[in-house]
Amino acid sequence: MQIYQVDAFADRIFQGNPAAVVPLTEWLPDEMLQCIAMENNLSETAFFVREKERVGAKASDGEAAGAKVSDGGAYSIRWFTPTVEVDLCGHATLASGHVLFEHLGHPGDSILFHTRHAGDLQVLRGDAPGRYTLNFPETPPEPADADSLGIVFEGLGIPAAESVFKGPYDYLVVLESQREVEALRPDFRKLAAAPGRGVIVTAPGDRSVDFVSRGFFPQSGIDEDPVTGSAHSMLVPYWASRLGKRRLSAVQLSARRGALDCRLDRGRVYMTGSAHTFLKGELMIAEGNGIPAPGDRREMLTLHGAQRLVDEWIRSTGVRYFSELTNMAILTEEVGEVARLMSRLYGDQSFKPSDKGRELGDELADVLWVLMCIANQTGVDLTSALGENFAKKNMRDAARHRENEKLQ
């Protein structure tokens, strides 16, 4: 497998936000994708797979405005931080477009990416080599209750601000000046306990740009992101409304800095920036060295894959799901069966004839099965939920357990 590392939204190498890009011919197991991202240890690793070409098809209402589906084909894209999969990432999408245009010979001037949770995205070839424009849906932020976000302001080390908003992924805190944004020294341990994917802080720019920002994502394993394209889907409509203009210039004030030329047009945010390839290499992963042989994927069964298999079985063989309340009752019953068997295997109760031959693994699998049924019915992605739960536990429980004398 080839791998590229690209500095996105960068005027030159060693600026902007570095992203790893891994083109695939087919999807690897989710666990392997996460392991590769963890090994890369960058804010995001993007993976994409070319979809079967739909000749003559036109973009649907939900697809990027003006996208040509059959112009070189469309791609499915996913993004992973070192710890979790994320729903949307701008700089790694720009980097993926750069790899396709610059290294993989993608024809035409546009690339369409299909995503799982963020709609359809487009990368347009720019007016100069290495320059590209992202076409993302706008996500205007809504006012949030500052009184309920004490942990955000504690983490940022500032007094509670009245101007705080919530987008689909992140919180947005608006300060008075660029200097205040530059002066922030967050406590990332506290900030990691904040709800949402992350916290964006913004302010008017000093003369040369319309607005500036910084982005903090310790909940997702990234303390400060160098340049956050997805956050500008929220920032651009906010500043467009506040400044009364549709074209805006922006700088993200990280140590590496990143510059974006932005435009708001009919519900879409266009973000233009440059990309530079830092490295091209090969992933030394082979069968027997991390990836199971074809046809033997049981070792790599993921939560996401298990949820899908349960859903396929229910719809093809199980006729339909029981109601959510019924499944909750069944889950309680199955947990009771585990407790009953545990008390006989490891506790002091004696076996009854009806208990003999029962396996703990089978009982635990029954619990997992019903749990996944409930997750499927209620729209819960257990992979994402578990990742967020790990982040919460890292902050809330790690120190408490280390200091617990009973665990020494």
N, C-alpha and C positions, 0 to 999 in steps of 0.2 A: 504493500500500500504506500502510495506517495503521501507526503506531508509537506505543507508549506507554512511558513510563518511570515505574516504580513503586518506591517505597521499601518494602521488605518487612521484616517483623518490626520495625516502627518504631512508636513511640508517637506520633510526629509527623513531619512532613516534615523532610528532611535528617538523619534518623537511619536505623538499620537498613542493609539492603543494597540498593542500587539495581540494578534489572534492567530491561533493555529487553524489550518484548513485541511481537512482530510476528505478528498473525493472517494466515493465508494461506488461499486457496481451493484451492491445489494446491502441491505441493512444488516449490521452485526447485532448480536444480542446487546440489550441495553447495558448490562453489567460491563461488557467490554468497552462500549462507548464511554462510559463513566471512568473506567480505569485509564483509558487513553488520555482523557481530559485531566485526570488527576496527575498522571505522569508528566503531561505538558506543563501543568502548574501555571497556566495563563488565565486571565480573567474569563476567556471563553475559548473553547474549541468548537469549530463548526464542522458538521458532517453533512454532505449532500449526496443524493442519489438521483440520477436522471430518470424521469418518468417516461413511460411509453408515449410517443408522440401522438397527439390528437390532431391529425391533419384537418385543416379547415375550420377547426373549432375557434370560437371567439370567447374572450374573457367573460365570465359570468358577472352578475351584478356585484358579487362579493370579491371579485378579483381586482387587482390593481388597475386603476383607470388607464385605458389606452394600451394595456399589455397585449402583445401578440403571442398567443399560446403556441402556435406552430413555428415561430421564428427561432429555429435552433432547438426547440423543445423546452420543456419546463422541468424544474427540479424540486424535489422535496428536501427541506433543510431542517436541521435540529442543532441546538446549541447546548453545551455543557460547561459549567464552571468546574473547578476541581472537586466540588462536593455535590452539586445538584444539576439537574436539567432545568433550563429556564424557558419561559414561554416566548420571549422575544429578545433579540440582540441586534443592535444596529451595526456596530463596528465590524463584527464577525461576518455579517451579511455583505457589507462593503468589501471586506477581504475576500469573501467567497466569489463575489462578482469579479474582482481583480484577478483571481486565480483562473477563472473560466475564460475571461477575455485575454489575459496576458500570456497564460501558460498552456491552456487547453484548447485554444483555437475556437472559442464559441463564436459563431457567425452573427452578423447583424449588430444592432446597437442596443438591444435590451435583453434582459434575462428575467424570467418569472420564477419566483420561489414560492412554493406552496408550504404552509406551516400548519402545525397541529392546532394552535390556539390563537394565532394572531392574524388570521386572514392571509391574503396573498400580498407578497412584497415584490418590488421590482428594483433592479439595478440597471441604470442607464449609462451608456458610455458617455464620457464627458467631452468637453471641448479641447482637451489636451491629453497627451499620453499620461496614463496613471491617474486620471481624474474621473470621478464617477459621481452619480447622483442616486441616492436612495429615494424610493417612492413608498412611503409608509402611510397607513391610516392615521388620522389625527386622533388623539385621546385627550380632550380637554379636561383639566382637573376640576374637581368640585370642592367647595369650601369644606374644611374639616374642623372638628371641635378641638381647639387647642388644649382645653382643660383635661381632655382624656389622653393627651400625648406627652405627659410629663417626662417619660423615659426618653423621648426623642430629644427634648431640649436639654435634659441632663447629659445625654450622650454627646450632644453638640457643644455643651458647655456654655450655653447662652440662656438668657431669660426667655420665658415663654413669649412667642411672637403671635400677634393676631393674624398675620397673613400666613396661614397654613392650609394646604389643600391636599386632596387625595386623588391620584390617578388610578388606573386599573392595576398598576404594579407597585408604584412607589408613593411616598409622601413628598410633598413639595413645600419647602419653607422659604419664604421670600424675605430677604433682608434689604436694608436701605442702600448699601453701597458695596462696590467691588472690594474695597479694603476690608470690610467685615467678612466677606466670603474668604478672602485670602488668609485672614487671621485665624480661621477656625483650626482648632487642634482637638479633634473628637476623641472621646473615650470609647474605643471600638467595642470593648466588652459590654458597656452599657447599651451602646447603639445596636448591638446584635440582638438585644431583647425587644427591640421595637417591632411592631407589627409590619406586615407587608414585605415586599422584596428588598426595599432599600429606602434611603432618604436622599433627596436631591435638594441642594441649597442654591438659591439663585439671587441675583441682584442686577440692577442696571449696570452697564459697562461704563468704563471711563473713556469717553470720547471715541476711541478707535472702534469699539464694537457696541452693538445694541444691548446685549446682555451677556452675563457670565454665569458659570455654575460650577459646582463640584458634586460628585456622586459617591455615596458611601453605601456599601453592600456587605457588611460583615455577616448578615444573615445567610448570604449565599457563598461565603468563603472568600470574599474580596473586600478588604478594608476600604480602599479608595480606588475607584475605577478611573483609569486615565482619561477616557472619552466615552461617553455613554450615548450612542445614537438613539436607542429606544426612548431614553428620557426626553429627547428633543421632540418626540411626538406629543408630549405633554407641554414642554416648555414653549415651543413655537406658537401654538394657539393661545397660550396665556399671554405671552409678550406681544403677539400680534393684536390682541384685543386691547391690551393696556396701552400700547404705543400707537395704535391706529395705523399700522402699516403691515403689508403682506410679505415684504422681503426683509429679512433680518440677518445680521451677522452675529456669530456667537463664538465664544472661546470657553473651553472647559479648563479650569485653572488647576489642574493636577501638576505634579512635578514634570511630567512629560508634555503637558499641554496638547490641546487639539483644537483646530479651527474648523468651523462649519459655516457655509453659506446656506441659508434656509429660506424656504418659500412656502406659504400656505395657499392652497388652491383647491377649492371645491371639496373640502373634507380630507384632503391629502396633504401630508407634510413632505416636502422635497428637501433633502439634506445633501449638499455637495461637499466633497472633500477628496483628498488625494490618498493614494495607497502606494506603498513601496515594499517589495519583497525582500525579506531579510535572509531567509534560508529556504532551500528545497532539499528534501531528504526522503528517506524510505523507512517505514516502520518495520522493524524486524520482529514481526509477529507471525508465527506459522502454526499449523496444526501440531498439537502436542506442546506448544509454548504459549498457552493462553487461550487459544480458540479450539474448541472440540471439533472433531472430524465431522464432515457433512453427514447429516442423518442422525447424529448423536448430540442433541442440544440440551438434554435433560440437565446436565451439570450447570448450564448457563441459564436455566429458566429464571426469568425475572418476575418481579411483582407485576409489572405492566403486562408481560406475556401471559402470566397466570390468570390475570383478570380477563384478558381477551379469550383464553381457552375456556374458562368457566362460562363466559357469555356465549361463546359458540356452542358449547354443549347444551346449555339451557335452551337456546333457541332452536337447535336442531334435534335434540333428543329429549330434553326435559319439558318440552311443549311451551312453557312460559315460566316466569318467576312467580314464586309465592309473593304475597303482599309483603311490604316492608315490615309490618308488625308481626306477621307470621314468621318471617325469617328471624326477627329479633327473638321471638320465643324459642325457635329452633336453636339459635346460637346459645341461648341460656341453657338449653337442654344439653347441647353438645359439650359445653364447658363443664356441666355437672358430670357428664360421663368421664371427662378427663380427670376431674377431682376424685371420682369414685375409684378409677383405676390407679391413680397415684397413691391413694390411701391404702390400697392393697399391695402395690409393688414396693412402696417406700415407707409406708406408715405401719400401723399396728393392726389394721383390720385383716381378717382372714379371707381367703378367696371362697367365693361361692361357686358351685358348678357352672352357673351361667357366665361367670367372669373368666373362666379358663379359656385360653386360646386368643383372648383379645389383646391387641397390640397397641401400645401407647402411640406409636407413630401414626397408625390409622386414625386413632381418636383425635390427635392433634390436626391431622389433615382434614378431618371433618369440620373442625373449628375454623380452619383457614378457608375452606370451601364456602361455608355460610357467610363468613366475614367478607369474602370477595363478592358474594352475591349482593350483600347489603351495600358495599362500596359501588358496585356497578349500578344498582338501582338508584342510588342517591347522587351519582355523578362525582364520586370521590376518586381521584387518582392516588392510589396508595403509594406509588413511587415518590411523587411530589410531597405528599403528606408526611411520609417517613423522613425525607430529606429535611423538611422544615422542622420536624420534631427533633431530629438530631441536633440541628442548630440551636433550638430552644434548650435542649438538655445540656449541651456543651456550656451554655451560659449559666443556666439555673442550677445544675446539679453537680458539675465537675468539682468545684471548690468544696461544696458541702460534703461530698463523698470522701474527698481527700482528707478532710478535717474530722471525719467521723471516727472516733477512737475504736468503735466496735468493728470497723473494717480494717484496722491495722493488723 
